[in-house]
Amino acid sequence: MNRHLDNNIKRIARLGHYTKPEKVKGAIKLDSNENFALDKEFVADVAAEAARKVDLREYPLDQLEELYSQLAKYSGVKDKYVAAGSGSDQIIELLLSTLGGGRATVFVPTFSYFINRCQLHGMKIDQVPLEREFTLDRRAFVKSANKSDLVYICSPNNPTGNQIDRDMVMDIVDSVKGKLVLIDEAYVDFADYSLSADVTKRDNVIVLRTLSKAFGLAGARVGYMVANEKFIRMFRSTIQSPYPISSLSLAIASGVLARADHVRKTIRTVRSERSRLFTRLSGLDCVKVFKSDANFLFIEVGRKYVPISKALKSDGIVVKLLGNIAGHKGCMRVTIGTPDMNDKFLHSVEGSL
Ligand SMILES: Cc1ncc(COP(=O)(O)O)c(C=O)c1O
């Protein structure tokens, strides 16, 4: 076999990979941070209308531009600062394969897919541990970032749920001039601030966003990025393939964005449910809940991990089981669902103690 190919196959075979969650039929799905407060009928109606509108025999020629405009309006920037892709996963992949290489700095724990993709592209990764309450040691992070080529900041962070303080993130961006900084705002619609409008004038920062979470379109696969005009032009014209999103998904995304007010209402529900769950879980012995700016909670249950996991399983509730992570014992990441789903989750946890 060709040596180059042989080496690549051996290298890739040794790498870790993202494991997709298991599909459990009929379960209450609180493991992937989707938005179930957005009712299925609403999305189905938009999808049915989209299916009637598009002509799948044709390539989507002007729908992307229409989407840029809606995404720009929603993000508070001009159209020229927005590009889109088939989920933010694909945008991350394209950015790493074209602008990546060398060394990346991330804080951990964070979104494991990003680390896996850096490894796939042969990048070295410097992992700076978050502090005990998931705050960031700014000095340690900047020190590492200045020795790297690329910096990844997940904000709010998956799986911890918290958003690093805005001033600290901007301070980091200012302290690592010349490095590519990727700010992953997949969960920002549930948080208090976004940096979208701040990055359009910077030459090294890209904000990644998605319609998979708050907008309830994980199945449609639509992600987007906000950055300066030069990055966006290059991404749209050269990096991205000509037709990255199906015309059906484009029409569905446009349909949901046109009804963004309804989505905003569900975001308010999720935020209020987040507070309710936080308060209820905080009142339980053996459960430590961490402050979240996202649509999920990171909880540490220590020695109650096995009984709680068992109870959830037998009650048909699926959460992301993290085990021991970042110095914390028996951890889980739980999506905020509808009030009814959340009640069932609380009932199951309380019943197992
Ligand atoms: C932090 C983060 N970024 C990106 C993604 C991927 O989103 P998309 O569905 O747009 O590919 C996820 C999905 O879980 C995520 O948690």
The ligand as a MOL file (V3000), in Angstrom:
LIG
                    3D

  0  0  0     0  0            999 V3000
M  V30 BEGIN CTAB
M  V30 COUNTS 16 16 0 0 0
M  V30 BEGIN ATOM
M  V30 1 C -21.4400 23.5270 21.2130 0
M  V30 2 C -22.0170 22.9390 19.9930 0
M  V30 3 N -21.6300 23.3960 18.8080 0
M  V30 4 C -22.1370 22.9060 17.6760 0
M  V30 5 C -23.0750 21.8890 17.6950 0
M  V30 6 C -23.5470 21.3200 16.4010 0
M  V30 7 O -24.6850 21.8970 15.9690 0
M  V30 8 P -25.2880 21.6090 14.5250 0
M  V30 9 O -26.5010 20.7940 14.7410 0
M  V30 10 O -25.5720 22.9750 13.9690 0
M  V30 11 O -24.2520 20.8990 13.6950 0
M  V30 12 C -23.5190 21.3830 18.9150 0
M  V30 13 C -24.5030 20.2920 18.9520 0
M  V30 14 O -24.7120 19.6320 19.9160 0
M  V30 15 C -22.9670 21.9100 20.0900 0
M  V30 16 O -23.3180 21.4460 21.2960 0
M  V30 END ATOM
M  V30 BEGIN BOND
M  V30 1 1 1 2
M  V30 2 1 2 3
M  V30 3 2 2 15
M  V30 4 2 3 4
M  V30 5 1 4 5
M  V30 6 1 5 6
M  V30 7 2 5 12
M  V30 8 1 6 7
M  V30 9 1 7 8
M  V30 10 2 8 9
M  V30 11 1 8 10
M  V30 12 1 8 11
M  V30 13 1 12 13
M  V30 14 1 12 15
M  V30 15 2 13 14
M  V30 16 1 15 16
M  V30 END BOND
M  V30 END CTAB
M  END
